[in-house]
Amino acid sequence: MKTLAAAGALLMSGAVLVACGGGGGGASSSSAAPESSSAAPESSSAAPESSSAAPAADGLLAQILETGVLRVSTDPAYPPQSSYDEATGEWQGFDIDVANEIATRMGVTTQWETPAWDVITAGNWNDRWDVSVGSMSITEERAQVLDFTEPYYFTPAGVAVNADSDIQSIDQLAGKRVGVCGACTYEYYLNRTLVIPGFDFEFVVPEDVEIVTYDTDTTALQDLKLGRVDAMVSAVPLLEEAIKKGKEIRLVGDPVFLEPLAVAADNSSPLPVDSLVAELNRIIQEMHADGTLSELSMKWYGVDITKGPGA
């Protein structure tokens, strides 16, 4: 986890601040989802007392509390953030644990939905799911159609190449084919169009790379292995997980930027989402304060990347 440790140092120093997401980036873009949504069992642990008063329940929040179900969109193929095991029918990952904890503190259970990433970020969900807990960055474009909570963690984005590649530094990517999830902040970063209010960063990847977009980071990884692209940009935790599972790739240089990731709700929802976003913010603040998010970060990443710049 040396690269993640380096990213932690960047967060502490505030030297490089930025955002990505989607894909399931990540969040990254979603892959084919399980045929049906699976509802997570209700947690047996009692939710801790709130440190602040819960907002009045109306609109979409009232519906969630009445039905007892929080419908969450996420990516079934984005470990360690989120993944679905078809053999066991189980969901697991950092985002999965975060969403389940949010639902527990709301007193409801979790139902998973798996739309494509570009469908989630486009907004206009038409009441098909309630929130996205999928490592999504808060970009200006997305903020026009989605309402975001405060960040629940900050993840580093990095560059990976094949283990036997001649590429040893990020500047050697000039003129190379670089794979990235489509319609996610990694693509915006490579295009040098990424803007995230309140965060400053520098574009360290050469401007003349040839960008190749994919529906998922998993597909990009496959093409990297086959030599169809020379490198790829993705979340460092995902790349580290791929290496751990035997992918013959390696990380190049330090993380290229850090992304603040948040829970999102559809601001064109048929039911108002203001009280829902307020409740989500209250719970996320509580999870920051009581150390829950730090514990989950250590569990899945081996380093605490929840504190944000200057912490």
GUKOL-246328 format. One line per 2 residues: number of its first residue (from 1); their letters; for each residue x, y, z of C-alpha. Coordinates in steps of 0.2 Angstrom, whole numbers, plus 5000, padded with zeros to 4 digits. Layout:
BEGIN
NUM	a	X Y Z | ...
***
This chain:
BEGIN
1	mk	5000 5000 5000 | 5015 5012 4998
3	tl	5006 5022 4984 | 4991 5024 4996
5	aa	5003 5030 5010 | 5010 5042 4998
7	ag	4992 5048 4994 | 4989 5050 5012
9	al	5004 5061 5014 | 4998 5072 4999
11	lm	4981 5074 5008 | 4990 5079 5024
13	sg	5001 5092 5015 | 4987 5098 5004
15	av	5000 5098 4990 | 4989 5090 4977
17	lv	4970 5092 4978 | 4957 5086 4966
19	ac	4943 5075 4962 | 4938 5061 4951
21	gg	4925 5048 4952 | 4915 5036 4943
23	gg	4917 5025 4938 | 4910 5019 4950
25	gg	4926 5032 4949 | 4927 5031 4957
27	as	4920 5030 4954 | 4920 5021 4938
29	ss	4907 5016 4925 | 4896 5002 4929
31	sa	4897 4985 4921 | 4883 4973 4918
33	ap	4873 4971 4934 | 4866 4956 4942
35	es	4849 4952 4934 | 4839 4957 4950
37	ss	4843 4968 4964 | 4847 4960 4981
39	aa	4842 4968 4997 | 4855 4968 5011
41	pe	4849 4961 5028 | 4845 4973 5041
43	ss	4860 4976 5053 | 4858 4969 5070
45	sa	4868 4983 5078 | 4859 4998 5085
47	ap	4863 5014 5077 | 4872 5026 5088
49	es	4863 5041 5095 | 4864 5056 5083
51	ss	4875 5071 5088 | 4863 5083 5080
53	aa	4844 5083 5078 | 4838 5073 5063
55	pa	4829 5084 5049 | 4810 5084 5048
57	ad	4806 5069 5037 | 4797 5074 5021
59	gl	4798 5071 5002 | 4809 5057 4997
61	la	4816 5054 5015 | 4798 5052 5021
63	qi	4795 5038 5008 | 4811 5029 5012
65	le	4807 5029 5031 | 4789 5023 5027
67	tg	4795 5009 5015 | 4809 5004 5026
69	vl	4821 5003 5011 | 4835 5014 5005
71	rv	4838 5010 4986 | 4856 5013 4982
73	st	4864 5013 4965 | 4882 5006 4964
75	dp	4894 4997 4953 | 4895 4978 4955
77	ay	4912 4976 4947 | 4923 4990 4956
79	pp	4932 4981 4970 | 4937 4986 4983
81	qs	4924 5000 4983 | 4910 4988 4978
83	sy	4908 4971 4970 | 4894 4957 4969
85	de	4899 4939 4971 | 4886 4929 4960
87	at	4891 4913 4968 | 4886 4919 4985
89	ge	4874 4932 4981 | 4884 4944 4992
91	wq	4889 4962 4990 | 4905 4968 4998
93	gf	4917 4983 4998 | 4920 5000 5006
95	di	4905 5009 4997 | 4894 4994 5001
97	dv	4899 4995 5020 | 4896 5014 5020
99	an	4879 5013 5012 | 4874 4999 5024
101	ei	4879 5009 5039 | 4870 5024 5032
103	at	4854 5013 5030 | 4856 5006 5048
105	rm	4857 5024 5055 | 4842 5028 5046
107	gv	4833 5013 5053 | 4830 5005 5036
109	tt	4838 4991 5025 | 4847 4993 5009
111	qw	4842 4988 4991 | 4855 4988 4978
113	et	4852 4994 4960 | 4866 4993 4946
115	pa	4863 5006 4932 | 4877 5011 4920
117	wd	4888 5025 4927 | 4883 5037 4913
119	vi	4865 5034 4918 | 4868 5038 4936
121	ta	4878 5054 4932 | 4865 5060 4920
123	gn	4852 5063 4933 | 4833 5061 4930
125	wn	4833 5044 4939 | 4814 5044 4938
127	dr	4812 5036 4956 | 4822 5021 4950
129	wd	4834 5022 4965 | 4836 5035 4979
131	vs	4854 5038 4981 | 4871 5034 4973
133	vg	4884 5028 4985 | 4897 5024 4972
135	sm	4913 5035 4975 | 4907 5049 4964
137	si	4916 5066 4963 | 4907 5083 4965
139	te	4909 5091 4948 | 4901 5107 4941
141	er	4893 5097 4927 | 4885 5084 4939
143	aq	4880 5097 4952 | 4868 5104 4939
145	vl	4857 5088 4940 | 4862 5080 4956
147	df	4863 5086 4974 | 4878 5080 4984
149	te	4883 5078 5002 | 4899 5083 5009
151	py	4913 5071 5005 | 4914 5054 5014
153	yf	4932 5050 5008 | 4946 5056 4996
155	tp	4954 5043 4985 | 4970 5044 4975
157	ag	4969 5042 4956 | 4985 5034 4948
159	va	4992 5027 4932 | 4995 5009 4929
161	vn	5005 5000 4915 | 5009 4982 4911
163	ad	5023 4975 4923 | 5035 4973 4908
165	sd	5031 4990 4900 | 5046 5002 4896
167	iq	5036 5016 4904 | 5044 5021 4920
169	si	5037 5039 4923 | 5021 5048 4919
171	dq	5030 5060 4907 | 5034 5045 4896
173	la	5015 5043 4892 | 5017 5057 4879
175	gk	5009 5050 4863 | 5003 5034 4871
177	rv	4986 5026 4872 | 4978 5028 4889
179	gv	4963 5019 4894 | 4950 5027 4906
181	cg	4932 5025 4910 | 4920 5035 4899
183	ac	4910 5049 4906 | 4920 5049 4922
185	ty	4931 5062 4931 | 4947 5052 4925
187	ey	4942 5056 4907 | 4939 5074 4911
189	yl	4956 5075 4920 | 4965 5068 4904
191	nr	4955 5080 4894 | 4960 5094 4906
193	tl	4942 5099 4908 | 4939 5093 4926
195	vi	4933 5107 4937 | 4928 5104 4955
197	pg	4923 5119 4966 | 4934 5122 4981
199	fd	4949 5110 4974 | 4964 5115 4965
201	fe	4976 5103 4956 | 4988 5102 4942
203	fv	4987 5091 4926 | 5003 5080 4926
205	vp	4998 5068 4913 | 5005 5074 4896
207	ed	4992 5083 4885 | 4995 5073 4869
209	ve	4990 5056 4876 | 4977 5046 4865
211	iv	4962 5044 4876 | 4953 5027 4875
213	ty	4937 5026 4884 | 4928 5011 4892
215	dt	4912 5006 4900 | 4921 5000 4915
217	dt	4938 5000 4923 | 4938 4981 4922
219	ta	4937 4981 4903 | 4951 4994 4903
221	lq	4961 4982 4914 | 4958 4968 4901
223	dl	4964 4979 4887 | 4979 4985 4896
225	kl	4984 4966 4899 | 4981 4963 4880
227	gr	4992 4978 4875 | 4978 4987 4867
229	vd	4982 5002 4877 | 4999 5007 4885
231	am	4992 5013 4901 | 4976 5017 4911
233	vs	4971 5029 4924 | 4960 5023 4938
235	av	4957 5024 4957 | 4973 5018 4966
237	pl	4963 5006 4977 | 4956 4997 4962
239	le	4973 4996 4954 | 4981 4989 4970
241	ea	4967 4976 4971 | 4970 4971 4954
243	ik	4988 4968 4957 | 4984 4959 4973
245	kg	4973 4947 4963 | 4987 4943 4951
247	ke	4986 4956 4937 | 5003 4959 4930
249	ir	5002 4978 4931 | 5012 4991 4941
251	lv	5009 5008 4946 | 5019 5022 4939
253	gd	5024 5037 4949 | 5014 5045 4963
255	pv	4995 5048 4962 | 4991 5061 4949
257	fl	4977 5068 4959 | 4965 5066 4974
259	ep	4946 5066 4972 | 4933 5071 4985
261	la	4919 5058 4984 | 4901 5060 4990
263	va	4884 5053 4991 | 4872 5059 4977
265	ad	4853 5062 4975 | 4843 5067 4960
267	ns	4838 5085 4961 | 4824 5081 4948
269	sp	4816 5068 4959 | 4797 5068 4959
271	lp	4799 5070 4978 | 4809 5083 4986
273	vd	4827 5078 4991 | 4832 5092 5003
275	sl	4828 5083 5019 | 4836 5067 5013
277	va	4852 5076 5009 | 4852 5085 5026
279	el	4849 5068 5034 | 4863 5060 5024
281	nr	4875 5075 5028 | 4870 5073 5047
283	ii	4875 5054 5046 | 4891 5056 5036
285	qe	4896 5070 5049 | 4892 5058 5063
287	mh	4902 5044 5054 | 4917 5055 5052
289	ad	4916 5061 5070 | 4914 5043 5078
291	gt	4928 5035 5068 | 4917 5024 5058
293	ls	4923 5030 5041 | 4941 5029 5046
295	el	4938 5011 5052 | 4930 5006 5036
297	sm	4944 5014 5026 | 4957 5005 5036
299	kw	4947 4989 5033 | 4947 4990 5014
301	yg	4962 5001 5009 | 4974 4999 5024
303	vd	4976 5017 5026 | 4964 5031 5032
305	it	4959 5042 5017 | 4944 5050 5024
307	kg	4951 5065 5033 | 4953 5077 5018
309	pg	4966 5090 5014 | 4974 5098 5029
311	a	4968 5085 5042
***
